């Protein structure tokens, strides 16, 4: 159980939210983020949801980071009434803060671990979120299902796999014109080149790569945005496990 002072510290940090993202949480969102923190810490005792539990670390690495991936992307900010999917959401990041900040968006939280999704379903109910759907499945599975394939305006993915794996999971789920937002720490030009080539094979194109420093500890982050320009060939995503066991490479992308 977190102490009252942890919660006070988080609340104060939320009230002092940095101006760099050109967005401020409302008092109602501050209260909701505090409740989210308490509930995640409580769920963490049973489930391995997150290693990030100190209040300021939670603020920076979960809340600020979740928001930054959207707020630093002009095309994402402009979306109205968007359908969003968070692939491999784990403890609900970045998808849950996104759903809390954009109530007019419909956000699907996807994870292959049933107990995490059951927890998030309960958490969403306690937070009174009416704009969230919950799916227990693999990204490779939902990417081939009509109710999910090519249905989303925005897909987010953080800490799930390398760029090629993220592209194979995410691009099939997007409508043409949709955006895949990759949340990364380090990012190299070589990774960028490879993602560009793999994205092409999947119908996408790298739109932007935005480096950022987190506001308090100045940790390095990169947000990579891939836009879907044409439908993804039906063979992608490949069967369960294949995208991680045999990630698409520049050469496989170019050879077909
Ligand atoms: N996105 C969260 C975050 O950044 O805090 C959780 C990251 S956690 C390291 C990776 C999550 O992805 C796990 O919860 C795991 O169950 C899920 N995952 C991994 N591969 C997946 C797949 N192919 N389809 C759906 N979920 C997957």
Boltz pocket constraint, residues with backbone or C-beta under 6 A from the ligand:
constraints:
  - pocket:
      binder: B
      contacts: [[A, 49], [A, 87], [A, 88], [A, 89], [A, 90], [A, 91], [A, 92], [A, 93], [A, 94], [A, 110], [A, 111], [A, 112], [A, 113], [A, 116], [A, 137], [A, 138], [A, 139], [A, 140], [A, 157], [A, 158], [A, 159], [A, 160]]
      max_distance: 6.0
